[in-house]
């Protein structure tokens, strides 16, 4: 069994779930739907690539960075 760190955030009306350890994401109308969807997506990912490298993530920090247009 693998442990994958996942970030949840709102994008418009949808909830997005983004795995930090592997390049997998999913979404749902609610956070719970997004959680179920990312779990299914991760299971499919590892079924297709059982030896996939999982990057270890620690001390996750979230910061908002504002970028102006040129």
PyMOL commands that set and color helices and strands:
alter all, ss='L'
color gray80, all
select helices_A, chain A and resi 31-48
alter helices_A, ss='H'
color red, helices_A
select strands_A, chain A and resi 6-11+14-19+25-28
alter strands_A, ss='S'
color yellow, strands_A
deselect
rebuild
show_as cartoon
